[in-house]
Amino acid sequence: MIFHIRALNAAGRVSLRLEAATAAEAAAQARGEGLTVLAVRPDRGLNKLFSRRTHFPLLLFTRELLALLSSGLALIEALQTLLEKETRNEPRQVLAGVLERLNQGEAFSAALSHFPAVFPALYAASVRAAERSGDLAPALARYVAWQERVDTVRRSVISASIYPLMLMLLGGLVALFLIGFVTPRFASIYADNLERLPWASRALMGLGVWIDAHGLGAALGFAGLSLAFAWAASRPAARAAVARLAWRLPGLGERLRVFQLTRFYRTVGMLLSGGTPILPALDMAAGLLTLELRSRVAVAAGHIRAGQPISEAMQQAGLTTPVAARLLRVGEKSGQMGEMMENLASFHDEETSRFVESFTRIFEPLLMAVIGLLVGLIVVLLYLPIFELAGSIE
């Protein structure tokens, strides 16, 4: 992670950027260079978008650690092996920090909690529950399976959105080319008779002439809008506003709710299967939800503390679907609530995948038709005066 540091040296106040696993380690690096640290803050905003920072490969690390533990190595030996093979700076710093704390006598989960930017709370909680049972490998295997399933759903949604985005980009570029390059040439042909053109053609010609005359300003304005969009996309408040708008759309809002609940069910199921009690599991999994659903989790937790069954509490808080309500009751009767929640998440994952596939099949042809109509409209408005002239000659 990249940190911005404000510090003092012999010449006065300085500002620098350092790469470290935590803010404390970044401050320690600065002090090692003879600086007096004033403030440390993580890199945010546009700098975060464009910085070339090395991410800690958590899933790969977990797979490799699981393989070494399954081969009979002790935890510290396995971590030392991973440290020796690692060549990148940030992963080495993280592994060295974890090993240092283990050698100081801390538990593995406590050592991981010193690096919250690398090891999420869910990861540390899974390890903590495994420490109580004394078997770390199954907990790591459950986390790997959970992360792979979440990544599979995310990749399916992203891959389904790539083609429509490419269509919109190419359609927009074609429309800009017609308006900014072709339209001014037609405007010069109609220069003496612009007042006789239809109002739509006159408006199109005027826009094309303005873009041609102010090309640099238009390019700078477009670049500014792109940067503003990138900045807004990096702000949590802007993303939350877009999410609230999407949730109000008919049909799509319910699908987004089910998608959120699916991640919630899978996470709670993983934690329950690992031995985490229900209330801490609900609290940790609530961080994956939107603010509205997060408040409902707090309501459900209050009902459970009051002695209500889990299925009834979640249903009263609005955290179930018709299928979920039935399966949760079955899970309570069988005593396999964690496994039942994971099965429930798998059911809704399949449902989400079918919806994304069906939506893509309908949306892509409609998008192509809209782009075709837009380009065709521009061409018709350009040639409409010629058609009218030919009609008057006849």
N, C-alpha and C positions, 0 to 999 in steps of 0.2 A: 504494500500500500504506500502511496505517496503522501508525505506530510509537508505542510508549509510551516516553517519555523521562523519566528522573529527573535533575534538575539542581539547581544552586545559583544563587541570586541574592542581592542585598543583604539581603533579608529572611530568607533561610534556604533550606531544601530545598523544591523544588516538583516537581510531576508534571504532565505535559502529554502530549497526543496530537497528532501532526503527520502530514500526508500527504506522502509522498515516494516516489521510485522505489527508493532503497536506504537502508540504515541510515546510511551515510556522509553522504548528502545530508540526511537527517533531523537528524543531529547538527550539520551545517553550518548548517541553518536555526536550530536552537536557539542556536548560538554567535553567529549574526548578531543575535539578540535580546538579546545580552549575558549569556547564561547559561553556566555552567560545567557541561558535560555529565558525568554520573556513569555512566549506563547507558542503552543503547538496545536495545529488544527489539521484534520484530514483534507485532502484535495477534493474539491466539490465543483459542481457547475460544469462549464464547458471544458475546463482543464481536466476534469475527470473523464469527459468523453474522449478527449484526444490524447491523453497520456498513455505512454507505452509501458504499462506496468505489468509485471508478471503475476498472474493469479496462482494461488496455491491450488494444485490439482487434488481437491479433497476426495473425489470419487476414486481416482487412481491410487491415491495414498491408502484409502481404506481397503481397496482390493489387494494391494500388495501387502499391507499389514496383515490382512486376513490370511493370505497365502502363507506368510512366514509363521504366523501363530499356529496355523493348522499343520505346519511341518515340524512343530515341536520346539521352536525357539521361544525363549522367554520374551516378555514385552520389551524390556530395555535392550536386549540383544537385537530384536527385530527393528526397533527404532534406530539403533546404531547402524544396522545394515542399510536401512533406507537413507540415513544421513550420508554414509560413505559413497553411495551410488549417485546421490543428487549433485548436480552441477550448477543449478540455478541459484541465484543469491537469496531470493525471498524464501523459497521452500527450505533452504539450508538454515536460515535464521529461525524459522518457525520450529523445525525439528530440533535444532540445538537448544532453543528455549524450553521446549517440552522435556527434553532429556535432562536439562539442568534442574528443572523443578522436580522431576522424578527422583533424581539423585539426592535432592534435598529432603526427600521423604514424603512428598505430596502424592496424593492419589492421582491416577491417570486422568480422571474427569476434572479434578481440580487444576491439574496442569493445563488441560485443554481450555478451561474457562479463562485463562489469562490471555487467550487469543480469540476474542469473540468475533473479530472480523474474518477469521479463517474457519473456526469451528462453530457452527450455529448452536443455539441453545438446545435444539432437538438432538444434535449429535452428542453433546455433553451429557444430556439427560439419558440417552440410550446407554452410554458408557457407564454412567453412575448406577443405573438400575442393574447393569450386568455385573458391576463390582459387588453388589450385594449377593448375587447368586454365585459369584466366583467363576463365571464362564463368559469371557469377552467375545469369543469368535461368533457365537450365534447372534449377538447383538449387532456386530459389524455386518454380518450377512444380511440381517433384516434391513439395516440402513442402506446397504447397497441395492437390495431389491426394491426398496421404497424409492430411492433416488432414480433408479433406472426406469421405473414405471412412470414417475412424474416427468422425467425427461422425454420419455416416449410420447406422452400426451402433448407436451409442449412442442416437440418437433413436428407432430402431425398438424397442430394448429398453425405453426409458423410456415411449414411447407405449403399448406393450403392457401396462405395469404400472399405468397411470393408472386405467383402468376398474376393475380388481380392487380397487385401493386406495379408490376412491370407493364401491364396493359395501360394503367392510368398514366404512368410516366411517359411511355412512348406516345400515347394519344395526346398528352399535353404538349410534348415536344413538337409533334406534327402540327397541332393547332397553333403553337407559337411561331413555327416557321411560316405557315400560311398567312398569319396576321402580320408578323413583323417583316417578312421579306416579299411575299407574293402580293399582298394587298397594296403596299405603296406603289408598285409598278402599275397595277390596275388604276389606282387613283390618279396617276399622271396621265393615263389615257382619257379618263373622264373629267380631267381638270376643268374643262370649259362648260361642263354640263352637270356638275355635282348637284345643283339645286333641283334638277329634274329626276334624280335618282330616287328610288323608294327610301323611306326613312331608315329602314334596317341596313340597306347597303351604304347609305351615307354615314351611319354610325360606325359600321365596320371600317369604311375607308378612313374616317377620322381617327379611329384607334390605331390603324396601321400606320398612318402618316405621323402620328404623335410618337409611336415607338421608333419609327425610322429616324425621326428628327432628334429624339432624346435617347438614343441607344445606350449610351453610357449610364445615364441616370436610371433607365429601366433595368439595366444589368445590376447596378449597385442596389437598387430597390429589391430586386429578386434575391440577391445575395443576402441583404439585410433580413428579408423575411425568412430565408432559409436558416440563418443563424438564430433568429428569434424563435423559430419553431424548434430548433435543436435545443436551445436554452430552456424553452418551456417544457420540452419532453424530459429534461433532466430534473425538473422540479416536482417533488411529490404532490404539491397542491394542484398543479396543472393536471397531472395524471389522475388524481382523485376526481377532479371536475369532469374530465372526459369519461371516467368510469361511471360516475353518477348519471351522466347523460345517456350512456349506453344502456344502463340498467333500466332506464325509463322507456326504452324502445319496446314496442309490443313483440312478444315472442322471444326476442334476443335477451331481454332482461331475465326471464326465467331460466334460459340456458346458461347464462352467466352465473346465476345463483346455484344451479346444479353443479356447474364446474367448480365453483368455490367450495361447495359442500363436499364434493368428491375428494378434493385435496385434504379437507378437514377430516373426513372419515378415515382416509388412508393413514394420515399422520397419527391420529388418536389410536387407530388399530395397531400401528407399529409400536407405539409407546406402551399400550396395554399389554401387548404380547411380550414386550421386554421386561415387564414387571413394574412399570410406573403406575402409581395409583390414578384413579380416574380424574380427580380434581386437578392435580398438577398437569396431567396430560391435556385436559381441556384448556388450561391456562396457556401452555406452550403452543398448542395448535391454533389457538385463537389469533396469534400473530400472522397467520397466513390469510386471514379473512379481511373483508372490507370493514369499515368502522361500524356500519349498521349491523352486520352479522356478528361482529366482535361483541357488541353490546348484548346481543341475544345469547351468546355463550356465557356471559356473566350472569344473565337471568337463569339459564339452565343450571349453572354451577350453584346458584342460590337455592334452587329447588332440590338439587341433589343433597346439599348440606342439610336441608330440612327433612330429609328422609324419603323423598320420592324416588321411584325407580328411574334409571337412566333414560329408558325409552320414553317414559311419560314426561320427564323433565325436558328432554330435547324436543318432543313434539309440542309441548305447550310454549316453548320458546321460539318455535318456527324454524327449527334446524333439521327438519326431516322432510323427506318426500314420501309418497304413499308406499313405495317399496321399502324405504328405509325404516318407516315406522314398524312394519311387520317383521323385518329381519332383526331389528334391535330387540324386539320382544322375544324372538326365538333365541337370540344370543344370551339374553338374561336367563332364560329357562335352562339353557344348556351349560351356562357358565363359561362360554367361549366368546365373550364380547369382543376381544381384540381380533380374533379370526373372523368373526362375523362382520366387523366394520371393514376389514380388508376385502372380504368378499363383496360387500356392498359397494366399496369404491371401484372394484373391478367391473361390477355390473354397470355403474354409471359411466365409467371410462369408455366402455363399448358403446353405450348410448351416445356419448359425446362424439366419439369417432364417426358414428353413422350420421349424426347431425351435420358435422363439419363436411363430410363427403357429399351429402345431399345438398347442403347450402352452396358448396363450391360448384356443383353441377348446374345449379340454377343461376347463380350469381355471375359466373364467367360469361355465358352467352349474353345475359342482359347487359353486362358491362361493355362487351364488344359492340352490342347494338347501339348503346348510348354514345360510345366514342365514334362509331361510324356515322351516326346521325349528326354529331357535332361537326365532324370534318365535312360531311356532305352539306350541311347548312352553310358553312363558310364558303364552300365552292359555289353553291347555288346563289348566294348573295353576291359573289363576285361576278358571276356570269348573267345574273338576272337582267341588268341593263342591256346586255347584248341581245338577250332573248327578246326583250321589249322592242329594241331597235329593229330586229329582224321582223318582228310582227308588224311594226308600223310601215316598213318598206313594202311588205306584202299587201 
